[in-house]
Structures are given as C-alpha cells and as structure tokens.
C-alpha cells in the first residue's frame, strides 16, 4: 500500500470510529509504531487530524456538525461508559441535577443511583428513558423541539433559569484550556445557563473531545469544579486544564477479560 493510500484509510477509520490508535494502525498496516506516528504527525500538520496520547482524533473542523440522533445515542464506548459511571457516582439523594442532550449524557442513564433525586433535561430521549423511574422526578424544559428531539431555544433558556440546581453535568463538542465549546451558539447559551444556576459543575470530557475548540463557547474551563476524562486523554491537554486550577479525574477503562 502506498503512503497516500494508507493515510486515506486512516482518515476513513477516523470518520467511522471517531478515533484511531497508533498500535492498532501499526498492526493493521504491518509497520512500526514510529512509522505510524510519523504519518499522524504529518497529517496533523496538514490539519487532517489531531494527535492524542496513543493515537489521533478527527480535526475539529471535521467534527463541527452535530451528530444525528441515531449516532448520538448509540451504545457508548468503554471509555465513555467509564466517565459516565464515575460522574453518576457524584449524585446524592435529593439532588437536583441537569443532564443535557449529549450522547454521553444519555450514556449516563444506566449508571444513575437508585435514590430519590430530580433531573432537569432538555432532551426528550433522556426524559423518556427516565419517566418510569419512580425514585426520579423528571422535568423536561419547554421550547421548540428540534429534529434531534432536543430543546435549546430562547424559551428553553428562560425556562431553565427558573431553577436552582445542585449539580450540572457539562459537555461539549470541544473541551480545552480555553473552555467548553460546541458548534451551535444556541446550544452553547443553554449550556452556559445550566452552569450558571448550578452549585457544582462537572465536565464530562472523553479523550477525543479534549484539547479541541469548537465555534461557540459555552464558557471558560475555570467555570468547572471538576473535569472527568479517561486514561487515553492527552497528558498535555490534562496538564493545561489543571494549570487553570481545575481538578481532573481519570476514569479507568475496565480491562476486557
């Protein structure tokens, strides 16, 4: 396989899986890891991807469009589940909690504690999944419903400001030392409101989103009390955020037996 063909295949894998690992690519192409790392470095210089510890993720411009519901709410990957499980452990009895419309928010639902608490959400999918949980009171924010089943317009913002929350789980398309960001100013505004009305703010940051900046900023990273990422995250990106005074926890991915 020629070099250009190999790099085209790497881009194809990135678009399909959301990330690539250097070791897996080395095995696939029967090359040394150093050769694959050189490929990834050259591709990063061309703006085709963003390198991470152990591999690469798509460049921000490739990932700027919101995912359709069938992809956003698909089965979570092991590293996303690890983050979700650790995040859910911070919910306490009688808390009021904001759980938004990101895929990782939906992935949290199977880890929610079996204690009485209240969920405020702007996602119909989240509300529907929780409506039969007797111990959880669910409030669905009102406003215009988008094709995704999510609500994030001006009415939703006004509705959300009626509450005072104990805990907000923040998420975004990009999370870096510069802040939490997304592709839509409307969604960013709703996320900013959720952060402002919450006593504690936890950022859910899978490694593929860490070190990435999107178009619309939800707020500075210093708004977060805690950031949870996974063990494949870039060490540099983690240190940049810790240097801003934000505590970072690493969710460990369970080993496959």
C-alpha positions in Angstrom: 0.0 0.0 0.0 1.3 3.4 -0.9 1.7 6.2 1.7 -1.2 8.3 0.4 -3.5 5.2 0.3 -2.6 4.4 3.9 -3.3 7.9 5.1 -6.6 7.9 3.2 -7.5 4.7 5.1 -6.6 6.4 8.4 -9.0 9.3 7.6 -11.7 6.8 6.7 -11.2 5.0 10.0 -11.3 8.3 11.9 -14.6 9.3 10.3 -16.1 5.9 11.0 -14.8 5.3 14.6 -14.1 8.8 15.9 -10.5 7.9 16.8 -7.6 5.7 15.9 -4.8 4.1 18.0 -1.2 4.0 16.8 -0.7 0.4 17.9 -3.8 -0.8 16.1 -2.7 1.0 12.9 0.8 -0.4 13.1 -0.6 -3.9 13.3 -3.1 -3.3 10.5 -0.5 -1.9 8.1 2.3 -4.1 9.3 4.5 -1.1 10.1 6.4 0.1 13.2 4.6 2.4 15.6 7.3 5.1 14.9 6.2 5.0 11.2 2.6 5.4 12.1 3.4 8.3 14.5 5.2 10.0 11.6 2.1 9.6 9.5 0.0 11.1 12.2 2.3 14.0 12.8 2.4 14.9 9.0 -1.4 14.5 8.8 -1.8 16.8 11.9 0.4 19.4 10.2 -1.9 19.3 7.2 -5.0 19.8 9.5 -6.4 16.4 8.7 -6.5 15.1 12.3 -5.5 16.0 15.9 -2.9 13.7 17.6 -3.7 12.4 21.1 -1.8 10.2 23.6 -1.6 6.9 21.8 -3.4 7.8 18.6 -5.4 10.5 16.9 -8.9 12.0 16.7 -10.6 13.9 13.8 -9.7 17.6 13.4 -12.2 20.0 14.9 -13.4 21.2 11.5 -14.3 17.6 10.6 -16.3 17.2 13.8 -18.1 20.5 13.9 -21.5 19.3 12.7 -23.9 17.8 15.4 -24.4 14.1 15.1 -27.8 12.8 14.1 -29.8 11.1 16.9 -29.1 7.5 15.7 -25.4 8.2 16.1 -25.5 10.4 19.1 -27.5 8.0 21.2 -25.8 4.8 20.1 -24.2 2.3 22.5 -21.4 4.1 24.3 -17.7 3.1 24.0 -15.9 1.7 27.1 -14.1 4.9 27.8 -17.3 6.9 27.7 -19.0 4.5 30.0 -16.1 4.8 32.4 -16.6 8.5 32.5 -20.4 8.3 32.8 -20.2 5.8 35.7 -17.7 7.9 37.7 -19.8 11.1 37.0 -23.0 9.4 38.2 -21.4 8.5 41.5 -21.4 12.2 42.5 -25.2 12.3 42.5 -26.6 12.3 46.0 -30.1 11.7 47.5 -32.5 14.7 46.9 -30.1 16.4 44.5 -31.4 18.5 41.6 -29.3 17.6 38.5 -29.0 18.9 34.9 -28.5 16.1 32.4 -28.3 17.5 28.9 -28.7 16.2 25.4 -25.2 15.0 24.5 -24.5 11.3 23.7 -22.5 11.0 26.9 -25.4 12.4 28.9 -27.7 9.6 27.5 -24.9 7.1 28.3 -25.1 8.2 32.0 -28.6 7.0 32.5 -27.8 3.3 33.1 -25.5 4.3 35.9 -27.8 6.7 37.8 -28.1 5.8 41.5 -31.3 4.3 42.9 -32.1 7.1 45.3 -34.7 9.9 45.1 -33.4 12.9 43.2 -34.6 15.3 40.4 -33.4 15.5 36.8 -33.9 18.6 34.6 -33.2 17.9 31.0 -33.6 19.5 27.5 -33.6 16.1 25.8 -36.8 14.2 25.0 -34.8 10.9 24.8 -33.5 11.4 28.3 -36.9 12.3 29.8 -38.5 9.3 28.1 -35.8 6.9 29.4 -36.3 8.2 33.0 -40.1 8.7 33.1 -40.7 5.2 34.6 -38.1 5.5 37.3 -40.3 6.1 40.4 -37.5 7.5 42.5 -36.6 10.2 39.9 -38.6 13.3 39.3 -38.1 14.5 35.7 -38.6 18.0 34.4 -38.4 18.5 30.6 -37.5 22.0 29.6 -40.1 23.7 27.3 -39.4 25.3 23.9 -39.2 24.4 20.2 -38.4 20.8 19.6 -35.6 20.2 17.0 -35.5 17.1 14.8 -32.9 15.7 17.2 -35.6 15.7 19.9 -33.7 18.3 21.9 -34.8 21.8 23.0 -32.4 24.7 23.2 -34.0 27.9 22.1 -34.7 31.1 23.9 -37.8 29.8 25.6 -35.8 26.8 26.9 -33.2 29.2 28.3 -35.9 31.2 30.1 -37.5 28.0 31.4 -34.2 26.7 32.8 -33.5 30.0 34.7 -36.4 29.2 36.9 -34.4 26.6 38.7 -31.5 26.4 41.2 -29.6 23.2 40.7 -27.2 21.2 42.9 -25.2 19.6 40.0 -24.7 20.2 36.3 -23.0 17.7 34.0 -21.4 19.9 31.3 -20.5 18.5 27.9 -19.4 19.9 24.6 -18.0 19.1 21.1 -14.7 20.5 22.3 -13.1 20.9 25.7 -9.8 22.6 26.3 -7.9 25.0 28.5 -9.9 27.7 26.6 -13.2 26.3 27.8 -16.2 24.1 26.8 -17.4 24.7 23.3 -19.9 23.4 20.7 -20.9 24.1 17.1 -24.2 26.0 17.9 -24.4 29.3 19.7 -28.0 28.3 20.8 -26.8 25.1 22.4 -23.8 26.9 24.0 -26.1 29.5 25.5 -28.3 26.8 27.2 -25.2 25.1 28.5 -23.9 28.3 29.9 -27.2 28.9 31.7 -27.1 25.4 33.2 -23.6 26.1 34.6 -24.6 29.5 36.0 -27.6 28.2 38.0 -25.7 25.1 39.4 -23.8 24.9 42.7 -21.4 22.2 41.4 -20.2 21.8 37.8 -18.7 18.6 36.4 -17.4 18.4 32.9 -17.6 15.1 31.0 -14.6 15.0 28.7 -13.9 11.9 26.6 -10.3 11.9 25.3 -11.5 12.5 21.7 -13.0 15.9 22.7 -10.1 17.0 24.9 -7.9 19.7 23.5 -10.4 20.6 20.9 -12.1 24.1 20.4 -15.4 24.5 18.5 -17.1 27.6 17.1 -19.4 28.6 20.0 -18.0 28.9 23.5 -20.2 27.7 26.5 -17.8 29.3 29.0 -14.3 29.2 30.4 -12.9 26.0 31.7 -12.5 27.7 35.1 -16.3 27.5 35.5 -15.9 23.8 36.1 -15.3 22.4 39.6 -14.2 19.1 38.2 -13.4 17.5 34.9 -13.6 13.8 34.2 -11.7 12.3 31.3 -10.3 8.8 30.5 -6.9 7.2 30.5 -6.4 7.7 26.8 -6.5 11.5 27.1 -3.6 13.7 26.1 -1.3 14.4 29.0 -0.6 17.9 27.7 -4.3 18.7 27.5 -4.9 17.5 31.0 -1.9 19.5 32.4 -3.2 22.6 30.5 -6.5 22.3 32.3 -5.0 21.5 35.7 -2.8 24.6 35.3 -6.1 26.6 35.2 -6.9 25.4 38.7 -9.5 22.7 37.6 -9.3 19.3 39.3 -9.1 16.4 36.8 -10.1 12.8 37.5 -9.2 10.0 35.2 -11.9 7.3 34.7 -10.2 3.9 34.3 -11.4 1.8 31.4 -12.2 -1.7 32.6 -10.0 -4.4 31.2 -11.6 -6.8 28.8 -11.3 -10.4 30.2 
